[in-house]
Amino acid sequence: MLIAAFEGWNDAGDGASAAGAYLARRWGAEPFATIDPEEFFDFTATRPEVRVERGGARAIDWPETQLSAAPLGPSGRDVVFLRGAEPQLRWRTFSSLVVEVAQAVGVELAVTLGALLAEVPHTRPVRVTGTAQDPALSLRLGLQPSRYEGPTGIVGILHEAFGRAGIPSASLWASVPAYVGQTPSPKAALALVGRVSDLLGVHVPTVDLDLAAAAYDRQVDEVVSADEDATAYVRSLEEAVDDGDDDDDEDDDEDAEALDPADLPGGDALAAEVERFLREQ
């Protein structure tokens, strides 16, 4: 299996990239290839970073898309990870390179991870939606075909490339509250890790993620409870979720449009306050 996660447009609250990094670390994935960033990144948008090494020498770290692999226990199979920032340029060439690697190592199923902003409260379990274009694969994995139409990211381009190459693919997305969308969400990462674990039938210890998710909930609770408007806003989201108002939302799939917290009632002020508090912590 190939598991792909990208930072950027597809990664609200860093949920997808954190989940991919966590699984790669837990399973001891070893790097075996990188994709040269020169052709695929606008370095004025995704800037290289300078660091000082021991001895005072300065080094440049360029944006990197890394491929790594780890064995999946007694199954005799490997899982391959594709991780990095979403490229800005030449997506068709980029996706062709990924497909070439997938074919070379014998990938039988590609799974992309994503996280999207949604009108959901932080006080409820994270909803993970899954999509697959192939009806047989959708049925086998218990997923739904995507009916989204509109702007897409590198995840959507990769799925189209996998389809043309005959590689089955599926996409898993965690819903992140829009009012904390810019704050790292270990809760979203935990939900994606759990779904991948179920998909593979492999147990993944998540004690540290569980603790981080609990701390995240407590910190956001503290901010919300200190403001009457924020409390009322979150309560309205809880009621909507509990009443099932969001169960029929067909667009909460692999490319759902990101919400702007400023478009939500009271959400812009709440988002700013939550982010300020969590940065201070």
C-alpha positions in Angstrom: 0.0 0.0 0.0 1.1 3.6 -0.7 0.0 6.2 1.9 0.4 9.8 0.7 0.0 13.0 2.7 0.9 16.5 1.7 1.2 19.7 3.7 -0.7 22.7 2.4 -4.1 23.0 0.8 -5.1 19.4 1.7 -4.0 19.6 5.3 -6.3 21.6 7.6 -4.8 21.6 11.1 -1.8 19.6 9.9 -4.0 16.6 10.4 -3.0 14.6 7.3 0.7 15.4 7.3 0.9 14.6 11.1 -0.9 11.3 10.6 1.4 10.3 7.8 4.5 11.3 9.8 3.2 9.4 12.8 2.6 6.2 11.0 6.0 6.4 9.2 7.7 6.9 12.5 5.8 4.2 14.4 6.5 1.6 11.7 10.1 2.7 11.3 9.9 3.6 7.7 13.3 4.0 5.9 13.7 6.6 3.1 14.5 5.1 -0.3 13.9 8.0 -2.7 13.2 11.8 -3.0 11.7 13.9 -5.8 14.0 16.8 -6.8 12.1 20.0 -5.9 13.7 22.1 -8.6 11.0 21.4 -11.3 8.0 21.4 -9.0 8.2 24.2 -6.4 8.0 28.0 -6.6 10.7 28.8 -4.0 9.1 32.2 -3.4 6.0 30.4 -2.1 7.6 27.4 -0.4 10.9 28.9 0.7 14.1 26.9 1.4 15.3 27.2 5.0 18.8 28.1 6.2 20.3 26.5 9.3 23.6 26.7 11.1 25.4 23.4 11.5 27.9 22.5 14.2 31.0 24.5 13.6 29.1 27.5 12.3 28.7 26.4 8.7 25.4 27.4 7.1 23.3 24.9 5.2 20.2 25.1 3.0 17.2 22.7 3.4 15.2 22.6 0.2 11.5 21.5 0.1 11.6 17.7 -0.2 9.1 15.1 -1.3 10.3 11.9 0.4 9.4 8.2 -0.3 10.0 5.7 2.5 9.0 2.2 3.2 8.3 -0.1 6.2 7.5 -3.8 6.6 3.9 -4.6 7.7 4.7 -7.3 10.3 4.1 -11.0 9.4 2.2 -10.2 6.2 5.4 -10.0 4.2 4.3 -6.8 2.6 5.5 -3.2 2.9 3.8 0.1 3.2 5.2 3.0 1.2 4.9 6.6 2.4 4.9 9.6 0.1 5.2 12.8 2.2 6.1 16.4 1.6 4.6 19.9 0.8 2.1 20.2 -2.0 4.1 21.3 -5.1 3.1 24.4 -7.0 4.3 23.5 -10.5 4.0 20.8 -13.2 1.5 18.6 -11.4 1.0 16.2 -14.3 4.8 15.5 -14.5 4.9 15.2 -10.7 2.0 12.7 -10.6 3.6 10.7 -13.5 6.8 10.3 -11.4 4.7 9.1 -8.4 2.9 6.6 -10.6 6.2 5.3 -12.0 7.5 4.7 -8.5 4.2 3.0 -7.4 4.4 0.6 -10.4 8.1 -0.1 -9.8 7.6 -1.2 -6.2 4.3 -3.1 -6.9 1.8 -0.9 -5.2 -1.7 -2.6 -5.1 -3.6 0.2 -3.4 -2.9 3.9 -3.0 -4.5 5.8 -0.1 -4.3 9.6 0.3 -4.8 11.4 3.6 -6.4 14.8 3.8 -8.0 17.2 6.3 -10.6 19.8 5.6 -12.2 22.7 7.4 -15.9 22.1 8.3 -18.6 23.5 10.5 -18.1 20.9 13.3 -17.4 21.3 17.0 -14.2 20.3 18.6 -16.2 18.5 21.4 -17.4 15.7 19.1 -15.4 12.8 17.6 -13.6 13.6 14.4 -15.5 12.5 11.4 -13.4 10.7 8.8 -15.0 10.4 5.3 -13.7 8.1 2.7 -14.0 8.1 -1.1 -13.0 5.9 -4.0 -13.8 6.1 -7.7 -13.9 2.4 -8.3 -17.3 0.9 -7.3 -15.9 -2.5 -6.4 -13.2 -0.8 -4.2 -15.8 1.5 -2.6 -17.9 -1.5 -1.7 -15.0 -3.5 -0.3 -13.7 -0.7 1.9 -17.1 0.7 2.8 -16.5 4.0 1.1 -18.6 6.3 -1.1 -17.8 7.5 -4.7 -16.8 11.2 -4.8 -19.4 13.5 -6.3 -17.4 16.7 -5.7 -16.9 19.2 -8.6 -14.7 22.2 -8.3 -11.1 23.2 -7.6 -8.8 20.4 -6.7 -5.4 19.9 -5.1 -2.5 17.5 -5.7 -4.5 14.7 -4.1 -7.2 14.9 -6.7 -4.6 15.0 -9.5 -2.8 11.9 -8.1 -6.1 9.9 -7.9 -6.8 10.7 -11.6 -3.2 9.5 -12.4 -3.6 6.3 -10.4 -6.9 5.6 -12.1 -5.3 6.0 -15.6 -2.5 3.6 -14.5 -4.9 1.0 -13.2 -3.8 1.4 -9.6 -6.8 1.3 -7.2 -6.9 4.3 -4.9 -9.0 5.7 -2.0 -9.0 8.9 0.0 -9.6 9.5 3.7 -10.4 13.0 5.0 -10.7 14.2 8.6 -13.1 17.1 9.4 -11.4 19.9 11.4 -13.4 22.7 13.1 -13.0 25.8 11.0 -12.4 28.0 14.1 -9.2 26.1 14.9 -8.2 25.3 11.4 -4.8 27.0 11.6 -3.9 25.2 14.8 -2.2 21.8 14.7 -4.9 19.2 15.5 -3.6 15.9 17.0 -7.2 14.9 17.2 -7.6 14.9 13.4 -4.3 13.0 13.1 -5.4 10.4 15.6 -8.7 9.8 13.7 -6.8 9.3 10.4 -4.3 7.0 12.0 -7.1 4.9 13.4 -8.8 4.7 10.0 -5.6 3.6 8.3 -5.0 1.1 11.1 -8.5 -0.4 10.5 -8.0 -0.4 6.8 -4.7 -2.4 7.1 -5.8 -4.6 10.0 -2.7 -3.6 11.8 -2.6 -2.3 15.4 -1.0 1.0 15.9 -0.2 2.2 19.5 -1.4 5.8 19.8 -0.9 6.6 23.5 1.0 9.8 22.8 -1.5 10.9 20.2 -4.3 10.2 22.7 -2.7 12.4 25.3 -2.0 15.2 22.8 -5.7 15.1 21.6 -7.0 15.2 25.1 -4.7 18.2 25.9 -5.9 19.9 22.7 -9.6 19.5 23.7 -8.9 20.9 27.2 -7.1 23.9 25.8 -9.8 24.8 23.3 -12.5 24.2 26.0 -10.7 26.7 28.2 -10.8 29.4 25.5 -14.4 28.7 24.5 -15.8 28.6 28.0 -14.3 32.1 28.8 -16.5 33.7 26.1 -20.3 33.6 26.0 -20.6 34.1 22.3 -18.0 31.4 21.6 -19.8 29.0 23.9 -23.1 29.7 22.1 -21.4 29.3 18.7 -19.9 25.9 19.6 -23.2 24.8 21.2 -25.0 25.5 17.9 -22.5 23.4 16.1 -23.0 20.6 18.6 -26.7 20.7 18.1 -26.3 20.6 14.3 -24.1 17.5 14.5 -26.3 15.8 17.1 -29.4 16.4 15.0 -27.6 14.8 12.0 -27.8 18.0 9.9 -24.3 17.2 8.4 -24.9 13.5 7.6 -26.1 14.2 4.1 -23.4 16.6 3.1 -22.1 15.0 -0.1 -19.3 17.6 -0.6 -17.4 16.6 2.6 -15.2 14.3 0.5 -11.7 14.3 -1.1 -11.8 17.9 -2.3 -14.4 19.7 -0.1 -14.0 23.5 -0.3 -12.1 24.9 2.7 -14.3 27.1 4.9 -13.1 30.5 5.9 -13.6 31.0 9.7 -14.5 34.7 8.9 -17.6 33.4 7.1 -18.9 31.7 10.2 -21.1 33.4 12.8 -18.6 34.6 15.4 -16.0 32.2 14.0 -13.4 34.8 13.1 -13.0 36.2 16.6 -13.1 32.7 18.1 -10.4 31.5 15.7 -8.1 34.4 16.5 -8.5 33.8 20.3 -8.0 30.1 20.1 -4.9 30.4 18.0 -3.4 33.1 20.3 -4.0 30.9 23.3 -2.5 27.8 21.8 0.5 29.6 20.6 1.1 30.9 24.2 0.8 27.4 25.5 
